[in-house]
Amino acid sequence: MDKYEYQLKTEHIRQVAARKEYGEAAKLCDTIDWTKIRDVKMLTLAADVYTAVGEYEKAIDILQQAYEYAAMGRRIVYRLTELALKADSYDDAKNYFEEFCRIAPNDQGRYILLYKMARYQKATLDEKIKILEAYKREDFDEKWAYELAVLYAMNNEKDKCIQLCDDIILWFGLGKYVEKALSLKSQFAPLTPAQKEKVQKFADKKAQEENEKLQKKQEEQEKKESQAELAKKAAAQEKISKWQEEQEKAYQAEQEAAKKEAKAREDEQKALLEREEKLRKQREEELEAVERLKKEQRLEHARQSVVTSDMNEIMAVIQRAKQEDAQNELQDELAKQVQQVQQLAGERIWSWFLKFLQMLKRKKNCRCLRIFPICMMKFQRTKLQKVKF
């Protein structure tokens, strides 16, 4: 827990404790780790809160921690003694009492603590009376003086009780313990005129206070009734205004719904037009695609026809080339065969020609003898090819 959060919580505890809402204050105190706190005032306040709700052990632990950090801790030890008695721990109370007497040997509070310890141990009336008489000799306090007067009355010491009641009435004059002292004395002795006057004043004051309380109560009741009536009127007015607001909201809702409906219709019409336009464009695109497809098909058909014609021409050329190749091969074959035939025929003709020349030679024909070498050279040059004679 940081410092800021601690300050917020402690301030809230102070406010709640000031309203005497100790239950809620105790719950807030439970959220703080008091072992880490050194603020004696805040520790004392937390102890007061736990004491108010009856958690004496927690109050004792916190006061012990506060006593460690306190410069003057006699009031803390005094309270620790009281809390130990409330927590039914007499031994601890005795130890705290001894510590109180050590640090404050002249403090009159030791008699009060001693009286409370005696009352816790259920001591005799005489022991209690001795303690309060010792306290009365050092400090005359109306509360404990009236307590001593009550002890005198219980111990049947009427004169001491009456005298002490007179002293309380004389010394303090007013207050609840003076009124109690007057009531106690009236049980054992008559009151003096001045005391009766005081009793009458107390009675008048009490009656006046009761009248004021009654009047205040009536005023509060009237105020509550008027507030209730005003609250009813305000509630009725609020209902009317609420009804008007609801009607206005309903009307606005109807207007909004009508606007939304008109907008929805407009959006629907717009969407329908957009859909029709989209369909029209889609149909146009489809038509264009069909036209493109037809055009491509025509082009493809033309291309295919061109290719077919080209292929036909190529095939015709190839066929013609094949035919020419076949004719060439046939011609070559024929040429070879002719050559062979010519070679065979040539050899025969040549043999016949030689025979003819020899015959001419034998006949001594000079003209035929001159062409004989030429024919021999030509025949050898052509290697049996065609020879024209």
Long-range contacts (C-beta under 8 A, 24 or more apart in sequence): 1-32, 1-33, 6-32, 10-42, 13-45, 13-46, 13-49, 14-45, 17-45, 17-48, 17-49, 20-52, 22-49, 22-52, 22-53, 23-53, 25-49, 25-52, 26-50, 26-52, 26-53, 26-55, 34-61, 34-62, 34-65, 35-65, 37-65, 38-69, 40-66, 40-69, 40-70, 43-69, 44-76, 47-79, 47-83, 51-83, 51-86, 56-83, 56-86, 56-87, 57-87, 59-83, 60-84, 60-87, 60-92, 73-103, 74-100, 74-103, 74-104, 74-107, 74-109, 77-103, 78-109, 78-113, 81-113, 81-116, 81-117, 82-113, 82-116, 85-116, 85-117, 85-120, 90-117, 90-120, 90-121, 93-117, 93-120, 108-135, 108-138, 108-139, 111-135, 111-138, 112-144, 115-144, 125-151, 125-154, 125-155, 126-155, 129-155, 140-167, 140-171, 142-168, 142-171, 142-172, 142-175, 142-177, 142-178, 143-177, 145-177, 146-177, 146-180, 146-181, 146-184, 149-181, 149-184, 150-184, 153-184, 153-187, 153-188, 158-188, 158-189, 161-185, 161-188, 162-188, 162-189, 169-195, 169-198, 173-198, 339-384, 339-385, 342-384, 342-385, 342-386, 343-384, 346-379, 346-384, 346-387, 347-384, 349-389, 350-379, 353-389
